[in-house]
Amino acid sequence: MDVPIEVKRMKDSKHYPWVVVALLWVVALLNYTDRQMLSTMRPSMQMDIAELQSAANFGYLMAIFLWIYGLMSPVSGIIADRLNRKWLIVGSLFVWSGVTFGMGFATTFDQLYWLRAIMGVSEALYIPASLSLIADFHTSKTRSLAVGIHMTGLYMGQALGGFGATLAATFSWHSTFQSFGLIGILYSLILILFLREKKGGIEIADAGLSRNKEKTSLFKGLGLLFSNVSFWIIVLYFAVPSLPGWAVKNWLPTLFSENLNIDMSMAGPISTITIAASSFIGVIVGGILSDKWVQKNIRGRIYTSAIGLSLTVPALILIGLGHSLFNIVGAAFCFGLGFGMFDANNMPILCQLVAPQYRATGYGIMNMAGIFSGAYITNLLGKSSDAGHLGNDFAMLAGIVLVVIFIQLYFLRPKANDYETN
């Protein structure tokens, strides 16, 4: 198929690295929207699928996605480091959008269960591939900002997914799934035209799946990662903040409702909008600051990330123990701002310590650690909420975040903006 001249010119433009971010921003939005919609649509769906009247069954439906997504993340990274990422991203979007479309036709719990499992596989393929592609297109002068802007797509998708119940009530849960699925399928066709692969400053032809002519050994790649002490520090530094990150994502509305004595219908929007808005600001501020700081100090990204996480420490204490609207909302805003600064710099820091051909694998392992941390803390805080200790346990998370900040600052000492193997 001949590519239009305008498309070729766009791909050769000096602005194309930002076009890549814009293209993938939409994919990131769909990634989180499609996975999050289900969490709010149970009331509508249980009228047609009786098994969803059981909270336990609904929990199984949500959990199967997380477990498979977590287990697939390292595999996804390995695949992204060895295949053409353009086609991996296109295929991933097409499959999970097809799954979303198919959920609109589901009539049994088992059908939904297996579709969610397939979604876990297909969505896991996206993040390592997209972040490593953005990192390759952007130099150290713009890398954190580019990653940060892409992350705002995830935040917007999460917020949009929260309106699933509204759309289901206005139209139907069937048409909601079908509509978003169809949008993703059509957008995958747009990516085929406009997205391209890049590795080591060289454009890769769209034909074929192979990204590197000389493929590195799988075991050699994993061996280099696992023998890199800095990589294990990054994994720890990613996993530990994921504990409060997932705690806020899954339990903040409950905590707002309990500590402020307000109805969940009010607590939910206040908490999610506050976190989404502040995180949006955080990734932009953190991206700009990091990109400028690293030009003057090789540890500028690490310092920016540490500042962000430091903001979450007092925020967690106030979120857990505060009882006034001003204190808790202010603390939630501070948490989102800090976590956004942290979020924007994880892949750029990885780029300083891991070679390009192993970055997707590395991020996949990090993502698995973060997901499993989220599964653990979500379960633990559920028990804590039943026991009436949710606020205290939120505040205690501040202590472990503080410890990991000191570990990161002491051990992570990159020698270059872009790590290369000899």
C-alpha positions as CSV (number, residue, x, y, z in Angstrom):
1,M,0.0,0.0,0.0
2,D,1.4,3.4,-1.1
3,V,1.8,5.9,1.8
4,P,0.5,9.4,1.0
5,I,3.2,12.0,0.4
6,E,1.9,14.1,3.3
7,V,2.3,11.2,5.7
8,K,5.9,10.6,4.5
9,R,6.7,14.3,5.1
10,M,5.2,14.1,8.6
11,K,7.3,11.1,9.5
12,D,10.5,12.9,8.3
13,S,9.7,16.1,10.2
14,K,11.8,17.2,13.1
15,H,8.6,17.4,15.1
16,Y,7.8,13.7,14.5
17,P,9.0,12.6,18.0
18,W,6.2,14.7,19.4
19,V,3.8,13.3,16.9
20,V,4.7,9.8,18.3
21,V,3.8,11.1,21.8
22,A,0.4,12.4,20.5
23,L,-0.4,9.2,18.7
24,L,0.4,7.1,21.7
25,W,-1.4,9.4,24.1
26,V,-4.7,8.3,22.5
27,V,-3.7,4.7,22.8
28,A,-2.8,5.2,26.5
29,L,-6.2,6.8,27.1
30,L,-8.0,3.8,25.5
31,N,-5.8,1.4,27.4
32,Y,-7.0,2.7,30.8
33,T,-10.5,3.5,29.7
34,D,-11.2,0.0,28.4
35,R,-9.9,-1.6,31.6
36,Q,-11.5,0.8,34.1
37,M,-15.0,0.9,32.6
38,L,-16.0,-2.4,34.1
39,S,-15.3,-1.3,37.7
40,T,-18.2,1.1,37.6
41,M,-20.7,-0.8,35.5
42,R,-21.6,-3.7,37.8
43,P,-25.1,-2.3,38.7
44,S,-26.1,-2.2,35.1
45,M,-24.5,-5.5,34.1
46,Q,-25.9,-7.6,37.1
47,M,-29.4,-7.1,35.8
48,D,-28.5,-9.2,32.8
49,I,-25.8,-11.5,34.3
50,A,-27.0,-12.8,37.6
51,E,-23.5,-14.0,38.8
52,L,-22.4,-10.3,39.0
53,Q,-24.8,-9.8,41.9
54,S,-22.1,-11.5,44.0
55,A,-19.3,-9.1,45.0
56,A,-17.0,-12.1,45.2
57,N,-17.7,-13.0,41.6
58,F,-17.1,-9.4,40.5
59,G,-13.9,-9.4,42.4
60,Y,-12.7,-12.5,40.5
61,L,-13.5,-10.7,37.3
62,M,-11.4,-7.7,38.3
63,A,-8.6,-9.9,39.8
64,I,-8.0,-12.1,36.7
65,F,-7.0,-9.0,34.7
66,L,-4.5,-7.8,37.3
67,W,-2.9,-11.2,37.8
68,I,-2.5,-11.9,34.1
69,Y,-1.4,-8.3,33.4
70,G,1.3,-8.6,36.1
71,L,2.6,-12.0,35.0
72,M,2.6,-10.9,31.3
73,S,4.5,-7.7,31.9
74,P,8.1,-9.1,31.9
75,V,7.2,-11.3,28.9
76,S,5.8,-8.2,27.2
77,G,9.0,-6.4,27.8
78,I,11.1,-9.2,26.3
79,I,8.9,-9.3,23.3
80,A,9.1,-5.5,22.8
81,D,12.9,-5.6,22.9
82,R,13.0,-8.2,20.1
83,L,10.1,-7.3,17.8
84,N,9.0,-4.3,15.8
85,R,7.2,-2.2,18.5
86,K,5.0,-0.4,16.0
87,W,3.3,-3.6,15.1
88,L,3.3,-4.8,18.6
89,I,1.4,-1.6,19.7
90,V,-1.0,-1.8,16.8
91,G,-1.7,-5.5,17.4
92,S,-2.1,-4.9,21.2
93,L,-4.6,-2.1,20.6
94,F,-6.5,-4.0,18.0
95,V,-6.9,-7.1,20.2
96,W,-7.9,-5.4,23.5
97,S,-10.3,-3.2,21.5
98,G,-11.8,-6.3,19.9
99,V,-12.1,-7.8,23.4
100,T,-13.9,-4.6,24.6
101,F,-16.2,-4.8,21.6
102,G,-16.9,-8.5,22.3
103,M,-17.7,-7.8,26.0
104,G,-20.7,-5.8,24.7
105,F,-22.1,-9.1,23.3
106,A,-21.3,-11.3,26.4
107,T,-24.3,-13.1,27.9
108,T,-22.6,-15.2,30.6
109,F,-20.1,-14.7,33.5
110,D,-17.7,-17.2,31.9
111,Q,-17.6,-15.2,28.7
112,L,-16.7,-12.0,30.6
113,Y,-14.1,-13.8,32.7
114,W,-12.2,-15.2,29.7
115,L,-12.5,-11.9,27.8
116,R,-10.9,-10.1,30.8
117,A,-8.1,-12.6,30.8
118,I,-7.4,-12.0,27.1
119,M,-7.5,-8.3,27.8
120,G,-4.8,-8.7,30.5
121,V,-2.5,-10.3,28.0
122,S,-3.1,-7.8,25.2
123,E,-3.0,-4.6,27.4
124,A,0.2,-5.8,29.1
125,L,2.0,-5.7,25.7
126,Y,1.4,-2.0,25.3
127,I,3.2,-0.1,28.1
128,P,6.8,-1.5,27.8
129,A,6.7,-1.1,24.0
130,S,5.3,2.4,24.0
131,L,7.6,3.8,26.7
132,S,10.7,2.3,25.1
133,L,9.7,3.7,21.7
134,I,9.1,7.2,23.2
135,A,12.5,7.0,24.9
136,D,14.2,6.1,21.6
137,F,12.6,9.0,19.8
138,H,13.5,11.6,22.4
139,T,16.9,12.7,23.6
140,S,17.8,13.5,27.2
141,K,16.6,17.1,26.6
142,T,12.9,16.1,26.2
143,R,12.6,12.5,27.4
144,S,11.0,13.0,30.8
145,L,8.5,15.6,29.5
146,A,7.6,13.2,26.6
147,V,7.0,10.3,29.0
148,G,5.1,12.6,31.3
149,I,2.8,13.8,28.6
150,H,2.1,10.2,27.6
151,M,1.3,9.3,31.2
152,T,-1.4,12.0,31.3
153,G,-3.2,9.8,28.7
154,L,-3.3,7.0,31.3
155,Y,-4.7,9.4,33.9
156,M,-7.3,10.8,31.5
157,G,-8.3,7.2,30.6
158,Q,-8.7,6.3,34.2
159,A,-10.9,9.3,34.8
160,L,-12.9,8.6,31.6
161,G,-13.4,5.0,32.7
162,G,-15.1,6.3,35.8
163,F,-18.0,7.5,33.7
164,G,-18.7,4.0,32.5
165,A,-21.7,3.7,34.8
166,T,-23.1,7.0,33.5
167,L,-22.8,5.9,29.9
168,A,-24.3,2.5,30.8
169,A,-27.3,4.1,32.5
170,T,-27.8,6.6,29.6
171,F,-27.5,4.0,26.9
172,S,-26.7,0.5,27.9
173,W,-23.6,-1.4,29.1
174,H,-23.7,-3.4,25.8
175,S,-23.4,-0.3,23.6
176,T,-20.8,1.3,25.9
177,F,-18.4,-1.6,25.5
178,Q,-19.2,-1.9,21.8
179,S,-18.6,1.8,21.1
180,F,-15.3,2.1,22.8
181,G,-14.1,-1.2,21.3
182,L,-15.0,0.1,17.8
183,I,-13.1,3.3,18.4
184,G,-10.0,1.4,19.3
185,I,-10.2,-0.9,16.3
186,L,-10.5,2.1,14.0
187,Y,-7.7,3.9,15.7
188,S,-5.4,1.0,15.2
189,L,-5.8,1.5,11.5
190,I,-4.7,5.1,11.9
191,L,-1.5,4.0,13.7
192,I,-0.6,1.7,10.8
193,L,-0.4,4.8,8.6
194,F,1.3,7.3,11.0
195,L,3.4,5.4,13.5
196,R,6.9,4.1,12.8
197,E,9.6,2.2,14.6
198,K,13.0,3.6,15.5
199,K,16.1,2.0,17.1
200,G,19.4,3.6,17.8
201,G,18.6,6.7,15.7
202,I,17.7,4.6,12.6
203,E,14.2,4.2,11.2
204,I,13.1,0.6,10.9
205,A,11.1,-0.5,7.9
206,D,7.5,-1.3,8.6
207,A,7.6,-4.6,6.8
208,G,8.3,-7.6,9.1
209,L,8.3,-8.0,12.8
210,S,12.0,-8.2,13.5
211,R,13.5,-5.1,15.0
212,N,17.2,-6.1,15.3
213,K,19.0,-8.0,12.7
214,E,21.3,-9.4,15.3
215,K,19.0,-10.5,18.0
216,T,20.6,-10.6,21.5
217,S,20.2,-13.8,23.4
218,L,17.2,-13.8,25.7
219,F,19.3,-15.3,28.6
220,K,22.1,-12.9,27.9
221,G,19.8,-9.9,28.1
222,L,18.2,-11.1,31.3
223,G,21.6,-11.9,32.8
224,L,22.8,-8.4,32.1
225,L,19.7,-7.0,33.8
226,F,19.8,-9.3,36.8
227,S,23.5,-8.7,37.4
228,N,23.0,-4.9,37.3
229,V,22.7,-3.8,40.9
230,S,21.3,-0.4,39.8
231,F,18.4,-2.2,38.0
232,W,17.4,-4.0,41.2
233,I,17.4,-0.6,43.1
234,I,15.1,0.8,40.3
235,V,12.8,-2.2,40.7
236,L,12.6,-1.6,44.5
237,Y,12.2,2.1,43.9
238,F,9.3,1.5,41.5
239,A,7.6,-1.3,43.6
240,V,7.5,0.4,47.0
241,P,5.8,3.7,45.9
242,S,3.3,1.5,44.0
243,L,2.0,0.5,47.4
244,P,0.6,3.9,48.3
245,G,0.0,4.5,44.6
246,W,-2.5,1.6,44.3
247,A,-3.8,2.3,47.8
248,V,-4.8,5.8,46.8
249,K,-6.2,4.5,43.5
250,N,-8.4,1.8,45.1
251,W,-9.1,3.1,48.6
252,L,-9.0,6.9,48.6
253,P,-12.8,7.3,47.9
254,T,-13.6,5.0,50.9
255,L,-11.2,7.0,53.1
256,F,-12.7,10.3,52.0
257,S,-16.1,9.0,52.8
258,E,-15.2,7.7,56.3
259,N,-13.0,10.5,57.5
260,L,-15.2,13.3,56.2
261,N,-18.5,11.6,56.9
262,I,-19.8,12.2,53.4
263,D,-21.7,9.9,51.0
264,M,-19.6,7.9,48.5
265,S,-21.4,9.6,45.6
266,M,-19.6,12.8,46.7
267,A,-16.4,11.3,48.0
268,G,-15.7,9.4,44.8
269,P,-15.6,12.3,42.4
270,I,-13.8,14.6,44.9
271,S,-11.0,12.1,45.4
272,T,-10.6,10.9,41.8
273,I,-10.7,14.4,40.3
274,T,-8.2,15.8,42.8
275,I,-5.7,13.0,42.2
276,A,-6.1,13.1,38.4
277,A,-5.7,16.9,38.2
278,S,-2.7,17.0,40.5
279,S,-1.0,14.1,38.8
280,F,-1.5,15.7,35.4
281,I,0.3,18.8,36.7
282,G,3.0,16.7,38.4
283,V,4.1,14.8,35.3
284,I,4.4,18.0,33.3
285,V,6.3,19.9,36.1
286,G,8.4,16.8,36.8
287,G,9.2,16.3,33.1
288,I,10.3,19.8,32.4
289,L,12.3,20.1,35.6
290,S,14.0,16.8,35.1
291,D,14.9,17.5,31.4
292,K,16.5,20.8,32.4
293,W,18.2,19.6,35.6
294,V,19.8,16.5,33.9
295,Q,21.6,18.8,31.4
296,K,23.5,20.4,34.4
297,N,23.7,17.5,36.8
298,I,23.7,13.8,35.7
299,R,21.6,12.9,38.7
300,G,18.9,15.6,37.9
301,R,16.3,13.0,37.1
302,I,16.9,11.1,40.3
303,Y,16.7,14.3,42.3
304,T,13.5,15.3,40.6
305,S,11.9,11.9,41.3
306,A,13.0,12.0,44.9
307,I,11.5,15.5,45.4
308,G,8.2,14.1,44.0
309,L,8.2,11.1,46.3
310,S,9.1,13.4,49.2
311,L,5.9,15.3,48.7
312,T,3.9,12.1,49.1
313,V,5.3,11.4,52.6
314,P,3.5,14.2,54.5
315,A,0.6,13.8,52.1
316,L,0.0,10.2,53.1
317,I,0.1,11.2,56.8
318,L,-2.5,13.9,56.3
319,I,-4.7,11.7,54.1
320,G,-4.7,9.0,56.7
321,L,-5.1,11.1,59.8
322,G,-6.8,14.3,58.6
323,H,-10.5,14.9,59.3
324,S,-11.2,18.3,57.5
325,L,-12.0,18.7,53.9
326,F,-9.3,21.3,53.4
327,N,-6.6,19.0,54.9
328,I,-7.5,15.8,53.1
329,V,-8.1,17.4,49.7
330,G,-4.9,19.5,50.1
331,A,-3.0,16.3,51.0
332,A,-4.5,14.4,48.1
333,F,-3.4,17.2,45.7
334,C,0.1,17.1,47.1
335,F,0.2,13.3,46.7
336,G,-0.9,13.5,43.1
337,L,1.6,16.2,42.3
338,G,4.5,14.3,43.8
339,F,3.5,10.9,42.4
340,G,3.2,12.5,38.9
341,M,6.8,13.8,39.2
342,F,7.9,10.3,40.2
343,D,5.9,8.7,37.4
344,A,7.4,10.9,34.6
345,N,10.9,9.9,35.5
346,N,10.9,6.1,35.9
347,M,11.6,5.2,32.2
348,P,14.1,8.1,31.8
349,I,16.0,7.0,34.9
350,L,16.0,3.4,33.5
351,C,17.5,4.8,30.2
352,Q,20.4,6.1,32.2
353,L,21.2,2.7,33.7
354,V,20.1,0.1,31.1
355,A,21.0,-0.2,27.4
356,P,18.3,0.5,24.8
357,Q,17.9,-3.1,23.7
358,Y,16.9,-4.1,27.3
359,R,14.7,-1.2,28.4
360,A,11.4,-2.7,27.5
361,T,12.3,-5.9,29.3
362,G,13.5,-3.9,32.3
363,Y,10.3,-1.8,32.4
364,G,8.2,-5.0,32.1
365,I,9.8,-6.4,35.2
366,M,9.3,-3.1,37.0
367,N,5.6,-3.1,35.9
368,M,5.1,-6.6,37.3
369,A,6.6,-5.6,40.6
370,G,4.3,-2.6,40.7
371,I,1.2,-4.6,39.8
372,F,1.9,-7.3,42.4
373,S,2.5,-4.6,45.0
374,G,-0.9,-3.1,44.1
375,A,-2.6,-6.5,44.5
376,Y,-1.0,-7.0,47.9
377,I,-1.8,-3.6,49.3
378,T,-5.4,-3.6,48.0
379,N,-6.1,-6.9,49.8
380,L,-4.3,-5.7,53.0
381,L,-6.2,-2.4,53.1
382,G,-9.5,-4.2,52.6
383,K,-8.9,-6.1,55.8
384,S,-7.7,-2.8,57.4
385,S,-10.9,-1.1,56.4
386,D,-13.0,-3.8,58.0
387,A,-11.0,-3.5,61.2
388,G,-11.4,0.3,61.2
389,H,-7.6,1.0,60.8
390,L,-7.6,2.3,57.2
391,G,-6.5,5.8,58.0
392,N,-3.6,4.7,60.3
393,D,-2.3,2.2,57.7
394,F,-2.4,4.9,55.1
395,A,-0.2,7.1,57.3
396,M,2.2,4.2,58.0
397,L,2.9,3.8,54.2
398,A,4.7,7.2,54.5
399,G,7.5,5.5,56.5
400,I,8.4,2.9,53.8
401,V,8.4,5.5,51.1
402,L,10.8,7.6,53.1
403,V,13.2,4.6,53.4
404,V,13.2,3.9,49.7
405,I,13.9,7.5,48.9
406,F,17.1,7.3,50.9
407,I,18.1,4.0,49.2
408,Q,17.6,5.6,45.8
409,L,19.6,8.7,46.5
410,Y,22.5,6.7,48.0
411,F,22.8,3.9,45.4
412,L,21.7,5.3,42.1
413,R,24.6,7.1,40.4
414,P,24.3,7.1,36.6
415,K,27.3,8.0,34.5
416,A,25.5,9.1,31.4
417,N,22.2,10.4,30.1
418,D,21.9,7.4,27.8
419,Y,23.4,4.2,28.9
420,E,25.1,2.1,26.1
421,T,26.7,-1.3,26.3
422,N,30.2,-1.7,24.9
